Amino acid sequence: MLVSNSSSSTVNVKMASDGVWQGENPLDFALPLLAVQIAVILAVTQGLALALRPLRQPKVVAEILVSSSFISFLYICVMLFWRTGERKIHH
């Protein structure tokens, strides 16, 4: 995918990295970062469900709490991103 930045030159944006062995940080790319985010959300949900088990709360309560906190966090990040006006493109 080619993306044009403000200086009217094109930058090649990659979805996946060539790997750590090539000297790249995989978390600078979209797909590996998405996989890590999904894994973190699932781990936090499972941990919270385990912590709420003595209170006899079903797993869906943990899922609702994690999803609502994630949506709030995402909203804050988006608002900060648009306020600062920073648009970073990794190459």
C-alpha atoms as one frame of an Amber mdcrd trajectory, in Angstrom:
protein
   0.000   0.000   0.000   1.352   3.395  -0.933   0.555   6.393   1.231   1.204
   9.993   0.334   2.470  12.258   3.100   2.483  16.062   3.295   5.680  16.484
   1.259   3.951  14.749  -1.693   6.336  11.807  -1.687   5.087   8.248  -1.342
   5.934   5.893   1.507   5.506   2.126   1.300   3.496   1.013   4.367   3.777
  -2.697   5.152   1.111  -4.705   6.943   3.512  -7.325   8.316   7.191  -7.269
   9.170   9.948  -9.459   7.809  10.678 -10.455  11.396  12.930  -9.714  14.301
  15.833 -11.472  12.584  15.824  -8.793   9.870  16.207  -6.062  12.498  12.603
  -4.847  12.409  10.289  -4.354  15.359   7.199  -6.450  14.535   4.989  -4.204
  16.679   5.551  -1.322  14.248   3.289  -3.101  11.758  -0.482  -3.567  11.719
  -1.018  -7.342  11.799   1.445  -8.329  14.548   0.217  -5.426  16.688  -3.400
  -6.550  16.208  -2.471 -10.090  17.272  -0.781  -8.805  20.449  -3.752  -6.563
  21.280  -6.206  -9.441  20.863  -4.045 -11.701  23.040  -3.855  -9.042  25.784
  -7.616  -8.483  25.732  -8.295 -12.231  25.966  -5.765 -12.667  28.800  -7.210
  -9.766  30.801 -10.738 -11.095  30.276  -9.761 -14.568  31.481  -7.911 -13.142
  34.484 -10.823 -10.928  35.470 -13.270 -13.821  35.053 -11.075 -15.899  37.357
 -10.931 -13.067  39.899 -14.727 -12.628  39.803 -15.429 -16.347  40.183 -15.491
 -16.238  44.040 -18.158 -13.534  43.752 -20.223 -15.937  41.592 -20.154 -13.615
  38.604 -20.461 -15.176  35.153 -17.745 -14.761  32.548 -19.907 -12.325  30.603
 -19.495  -9.759  33.414 -15.718  -9.847  32.925 -16.193  -9.529  29.163 -18.433
  -6.491  29.590 -16.012  -4.818  32.006 -13.013  -5.396  29.744 -14.819  -4.285
  26.591 -16.161  -1.112  28.202 -12.758  -0.193  29.618 -11.124  -0.963  26.261
 -13.624   1.222  24.410 -13.006   4.062  26.876  -9.245   3.674  26.475  -9.587
   3.610  22.702 -11.724   6.771  22.764  -9.121   8.584  24.882  -6.301   7.510
  22.557  -8.203   8.663  19.473  -9.027  12.015  21.041  -5.382  12.555  22.036
  -4.247  11.518  18.558  -6.535  14.003  16.810  -5.716  16.814  19.249  -1.979
  16.591  18.789  -2.374  16.173  15.053   0.457  13.660  14.881   0.229  11.198
  12.067   3.159   8.835  12.147   3.877   6.640   9.156   6.318   3.790   9.686
   8.489   2.735   6.802
